[in-house]
Amino acid sequence: MRFTRPMGSHSGIPAPDEKRVPLEQALAGLEVHPLEAGETAIEAFVLVKTLDSEGETGWAYRTTNRLNREELLGALTVQVAVLAKELRDEWDDE
């Protein structure tokens, strides 16, 4: 599995010369499910499966403004647990 270099430093602070673009420009042609009614997006972490010019797939991640890293770790940890449970449940059903 190949991961591309994340934008910015490992601290989550982007380099001063790195330009941000609107999500619809960065992820042109992709769609996501909308948020629930009444919810407003304030930050995002996006995991992107990529295809390079040589046909190799890889993974990259991008963030909006500087995220609270502890909060992000907690959210990702919960998502890993939910996915693991769903996969176990599917396995048990068979």
DRENLO-770832 format. One record per residue: x, y, z of N, C-alpha, C, O in turn; residue in three letters. Coordinates in Angstrom, 3 decimals. Example, Ala and Ser with C-alpha at 12.3 -4.5 7.8 and 13.67 -1.06 7.14 Angstrom:
<atoms>
((13.190,-5.690,7.800),(12.300,-4.500,7.800),(13.200,-3.300,7.800),(14.236,-3.319,8.465),ala)
((12.850,-2.250,7.080),(13.670,-1.060,7.140),(12.900,0.030,7.870),(13.409,1.138,8.039),ser)
</atoms>
This chain:
<atoms>
((0.845,-1.159,0.000),(0.000,0.000,0.000),(0.896,1.228,0.000),(1.826,1.310,0.803),met)
((0.641,2.163,-0.866),(1.454,3.360,-0.997),(0.682,4.561,-0.480),(-0.481,4.755,-0.832),arg)
((1.325,5.366,0.352),(0.746,6.614,0.810),(1.554,7.751,0.224),(2.785,7.722,0.242),phe)
((0.860,8.758,-0.297),(1.561,9.914,-0.830),(1.855,10.884,0.298),(1.255,10.817,1.371),thr)
((2.779,11.779,0.038),(3.170,12.770,1.041),(1.986,13.668,1.391),(1.350,14.229,0.499),arg)
((1.683,13.810,2.695),(0.611,14.721,3.078),(1.044,16.160,2.860),(2.233,16.474,2.918),pro)
((0.099,17.012,2.615),(0.417,18.432,2.492),(0.771,18.955,3.874),(0.163,18.545,4.863),met)
((1.733,19.844,3.957),(2.123,20.425,5.227),(3.089,19.530,5.972),(3.585,18.536,5.441),gly)
((3.340,19.899,7.199),(4.284,19.145,8.010),(3.547,18.092,8.822),(2.317,18.042,8.819),ser)
((4.295,17.261,9.509),(3.682,16.239,10.351),(2.948,16.859,11.533),(2.144,16.187,12.179),his)
((3.213,18.138,11.829),(2.517,18.797,12.931),(1.111,19.195,12.532),(0.324,19.609,13.384),ser)
((0.779,19.079,11.262),(-0.546,19.480,10.803),(-0.602,20.919,10.347),(-1.651,21.391,9.909),gly)
((0.510,21.622,10.442),(0.546,23.018,10.020),(1.059,23.065,8.584),(2.190,22.651,8.327),ile)
((0.241,23.568,7.626),(0.696,23.591,6.239),(1.864,24.552,6.047),(1.973,25.556,6.752),pro)
((2.727,24.241,5.099),(3.827,25.140,4.753),(3.231,26.435,4.208),(2.174,26.405,3.578),ala)
((3.885,27.569,4.439),(3.334,28.860,4.019),(3.060,28.965,2.519),(2.153,29.693,2.115),pro)
((3.821,28.256,1.685),(3.662,28.376,0.240),(2.656,27.374,-0.342),(2.433,27.370,-1.553),asp)
((2.052,26.534,0.486),(1.104,25.544,-0.014),(-0.289,26.155,-0.109),(-0.869,26.595,0.884),glu)
((-0.802,26.168,-1.324),(-2.096,26.779,-1.603),(-3.219,25.787,-1.333),(-3.117,24.611,-1.682),lys)
((-4.269,26.258,-0.722),(-5.465,25.440,-0.515),(-6.437,25.724,-1.650),(-6.489,26.834,-2.181),arg)
((-7.205,24.706,-2.011),(-8.200,24.852,-3.077),(-9.544,24.359,-2.546),(-9.578,23.574,-1.599),val)
((-10.654,24.807,-3.142),(-11.965,24.311,-2.717),(-12.055,22.798,-2.907),(-11.456,22.246,-3.830),pro)
((-12.806,22.130,-2.029),(-12.941,20.669,-2.107),(-13.423,20.215,-3.473),(-12.931,19.218,-4.001),leu)
((-14.385,20.936,-4.057),(-14.893,20.507,-5.362),(-13.815,20.584,-6.445),(-13.912,19.898,-7.463),glu)
((-12.801,21.402,-6.238),(-11.688,21.462,-7.189),(-10.686,20.344,-6.903),(-10.196,19.702,-7.832),gln)
((-10.381,20.109,-5.643),(-9.410,19.077,-5.276),(-9.934,17.678,-5.570),(-9.161,16.782,-5.908),ala)
((-11.245,17.489,-5.441),(-11.849,16.166,-5.613),(-12.863,16.188,-6.746),(-13.951,15.625,-6.633),leu)
((-12.495,16.840,-7.829),(-13.402,17.001,-8.967),(-13.974,15.661,-9.417),(-13.244,14.684,-9.585),ala)
((-15.299,15.630,-9.611),(-15.962,14.435,-10.099),(-16.387,13.460,-9.021),(-17.120,12.514,-9.308),gly)
((-15.947,13.664,-7.781),(-16.334,12.774,-6.686),(-17.524,13.357,-5.933),(-17.712,14.573,-5.896),leu)
((-18.316,12.490,-5.340),(-19.471,12.929,-4.570),(-19.470,12.232,-3.216),(-18.933,11.133,-3.077),glu)
((-20.073,12.876,-2.220),(-20.245,12.291,-0.892),(-21.695,12.471,-0.469),(-22.421,13.299,-1.019),val)
((-22.099,11.684,0.512),(-23.447,11.851,1.053),(-23.512,13.177,1.812),(-22.527,13.588,2.425),his)
((-24.658,13.845,1.774),(-24.774,15.126,2.481),(-24.824,14.925,3.992),(-25.093,13.829,4.483),pro)
((-24.561,16.004,4.711),(-24.714,15.986,6.161),(-26.201,15.961,6.497),(-27.048,16.234,5.646),leu)
((-26.503,15.634,7.735),(-27.888,15.643,8.190),(-28.425,17.075,8.175),(-27.660,18.032,8.287),glu)
((-29.735,17.211,8.037),(-30.371,18.528,8.052),(-29.997,19.263,9.336),(-30.047,18.690,10.424),ala)
((-29.627,20.518,9.206),(-29.263,21.336,10.356),(-27.806,21.266,10.747),(-27.363,22.047,11.589),gly)
((-27.038,20.349,10.158),(-25.605,20.253,10.466),(-24.800,21.143,9.526),(-25.121,21.271,8.345),glu)
((-23.754,21.753,10.065),(-22.875,22.621,9.297),(-21.452,22.090,9.378),(-20.935,21.872,10.474),thr)
((-20.822,21.882,8.249),(-19.431,21.402,8.228),(-18.512,22.509,8.750),(-18.627,23.668,8.351),ala)
((-17.590,22.127,9.657),(-16.628,23.112,10.163),(-15.182,22.683,9.923),(-14.307,23.545,9.835),ile)
((-14.903,21.408,9.816),(-13.577,20.887,9.509),(-13.747,19.555,8.802),(-14.799,18.924,8.902),glu)
((-12.706,19.121,8.079),(-12.784,17.830,7.398),(-11.412,17.177,7.314),(-10.382,17.841,7.191),ala)
((-11.439,15.858,7.386),(-10.293,14.994,7.121),(-10.753,14.088,5.989),(-11.775,13.414,6.115),phe)
((-10.016,14.064,4.889),(-10.444,13.309,3.718),(-9.366,12.282,3.372),(-8.203,12.633,3.170),val)
((-9.762,11.016,3.307),(-8.876,9.946,2.881),(-9.206,9.670,1.424),(-10.358,9.398,1.087),leu)
((-8.202,9.738,0.560),(-8.428,9.685,-0.879),(-7.621,8.540,-1.494),(-6.407,8.459,-1.311),val)
((-8.302,7.663,-2.219),(-7.601,6.646,-3.003),(-7.213,7.315,-4.308),(-8.051,7.922,-4.975),lys)
((-5.931,7.204,-4.677),(-5.412,7.926,-5.834),(-4.940,6.968,-6.929),(-4.670,5.793,-6.676),thr)
((-4.851,7.483,-8.117),(-4.306,6.769,-9.267),(-3.305,7.709,-9.921),(-3.670,8.803,-10.353),leu)
((-2.035,7.289,-9.999),(-1.026,8.179,-10.569),(-0.909,7.984,-12.082),(-1.603,7.152,-12.667),asp)
((-0.035,8.751,-12.696),(0.117,8.739,-14.154),(0.620,7.405,-14.693),(0.486,7.130,-15.885),ser)
((1.199,6.572,-13.826),(1.694,5.256,-14.245),(0.687,4.141,-13.957),(0.992,2.964,-14.150),glu)
((-0.512,4.511,-13.495),(-1.547,3.529,-13.221),(-1.455,2.869,-11.852),(-2.176,1.909,-11.577),gly)
((-0.576,3.374,-10.994),(-0.409,2.826,-9.647),(-1.416,3.476,-8.699),(-1.615,4.691,-8.736),glu)
((-2.049,2.664,-7.849),(-2.957,3.228,-6.858),(-2.217,3.493,-5.563),(-1.205,2.857,-5.265),thr)
((-2.723,4.420,-4.815),(-2.136,4.772,-3.533),(-3.168,5.495,-2.689),(-4.341,5.576,-3.055),gly)
((-2.729,6.011,-1.571),(-3.615,6.715,-0.653),(-2.990,8.036,-0.250),(-1.773,8.145,-0.101),trp)
((-3.828,9.026,-0.077),(-3.401,10.336,0.400),(-4.453,10.835,1.374),(-5.600,10.392,1.332),ala)
((-4.075,11.739,2.237),(-5.089,12.385,3.061),(-4.900,13.882,2.989),(-3.792,14.383,2.796),tyr)
((-5.992,14.575,3.148),(-5.973,16.023,3.163),(-6.869,16.488,4.300),(-7.820,15.801,4.675),arg)
((-6.562,17.650,4.841),(-7.372,18.234,5.901),(-7.756,19.649,5.507),(-7.123,20.265,4.650),thr)
((-8.802,20.153,6.144),(-9.138,21.555,5.987),(-8.194,22.313,6.908),(-7.023,21.946,6.997),thr)
((-8.636,23.317,7.572),(-7.759,24.060,8.477),(-7.162,23.138,9.516),(-7.541,21.971,9.612),asn)
((-6.246,23.649,10.281),(-5.568,22.815,11.285),(-6.596,22.181,12.212),(-7.338,22.876,12.907),arg)
((-6.630,20.861,12.211),(-7.563,20.118,13.050),(-6.965,19.865,14.420),(-5.744,19.816,14.571),leu)
((-7.807,19.706,15.402),(-7.374,19.274,16.713),(-6.973,17.810,16.562),(-7.828,16.960,16.314),asn)
((-5.696,17.509,16.706),(-5.181,16.169,16.416),(-5.706,15.119,17.390),(-5.923,13.971,17.002),arg)
((-5.911,15.498,18.648),(-6.457,14.544,19.615),(-7.894,14.193,19.253),(-8.289,13.031,19.341),glu)
((-8.675,15.182,18.849),(-10.057,14.953,18.446),(-10.106,14.085,17.183),(-10.937,13.182,17.078),glu)
((-9.216,14.363,16.230),(-9.146,13.566,15.001),(-8.768,12.120,15.324),(-9.382,11.192,14.797),leu)
((-7.778,11.919,16.172),(-7.386,10.559,16.558),(-8.559,9.826,17.199),(-8.788,8.656,16.895),leu)
((-9.291,10.478,18.064),(-10.446,9.859,18.700),(-11.506,9.469,17.682),(-12.049,8.366,17.743),gly)
((-11.804,10.366,16.744),(-12.816,10.081,15.725),(-12.378,8.921,14.837),(-13.191,8.052,14.520),ala)
((-11.124,8.889,14.434),(-10.630,7.801,13.588),(-10.607,6.475,14.351),(-10.907,5.427,13.779),leu)
((-10.259,6.513,15.618),(-10.252,5.302,16.435),(-11.653,4.712,16.534),(-11.830,3.498,16.429),thr)
((-12.644,5.568,16.735),(-14.033,5.099,16.797),(-14.437,4.500,15.455),(-15.088,3.455,15.423),val)
((-14.064,5.144,14.340),(-14.421,4.627,13.023),(-13.774,3.270,12.766),(-14.399,2.398,12.162),gln)
((-12.539,3.076,13.210),(-11.877,1.774,13.065),(-12.647,0.716,13.849),(-12.854,-0.389,13.347),val)
((-13.074,1.033,15.065),(-13.823,0.075,15.882),(-15.165,-0.263,15.235),(-15.572,-1.425,15.224),ala)
((-15.853,0.743,14.698),(-17.150,0.516,14.036),(-16.963,-0.375,12.813),(-17.719,-1.327,12.620),val)
((-15.965,-0.076,11.988),(-15.709,-0.878,10.792),(-15.331,-2.309,11.159),(-15.802,-3.254,10.525),leu)
((-14.489,-2.478,12.172),(-14.095,-3.826,12.604),(-15.319,-4.616,13.059),(-15.440,-5.798,12.739),ala)
((-16.227,-3.982,13.803),(-17.441,-4.662,14.248),(-18.320,-5.040,13.058),(-18.846,-6.152,13.009),lys)
((-18.484,-4.128,12.099),(-19.296,-4.429,10.919),(-18.721,-5.615,10.145),(-19.470,-6.481,9.693),glu)
((-17.404,-5.659,9.992),(-16.768,-6.773,9.282),(-16.925,-8.088,10.040),(-17.173,-9.132,9.437),leu)
((-16.778,-8.035,11.373),(-16.993,-9.242,12.186),(-18.426,-9.727,12.063),(-18.677,-10.924,11.926),arg)
((-19.376,-8.780,12.114),(-20.791,-9.138,11.991),(-21.085,-9.799,10.632),(-21.831,-10.775,10.552),asp)
((-20.491,-9.252,9.580),(-20.676,-9.846,8.250),(-20.094,-11.261,8.204),(-20.692,-12.164,7.619),glu)
((-18.943,-11.447,8.815),(-18.287,-12.754,8.849),(-19.154,-13.743,9.614),(-19.318,-14.888,9.192),trp)
((-19.711,-13.302,10.741),(-20.558,-14.173,11.560),(-21.846,-14.551,10.851),(-22.366,-15.646,11.065),asp)
((-22.373,-13.668,10.012),(-23.603,-13.944,9.276),(-23.422,-15.072,8.278),(-24.379,-15.782,7.969),asp)
((-22.225,-15.247,7.773),(-21.937,-16.293,6.789),(-21.704,-17.559,7.527),(-21.441,-18.592,6.913),glu)
</atoms>
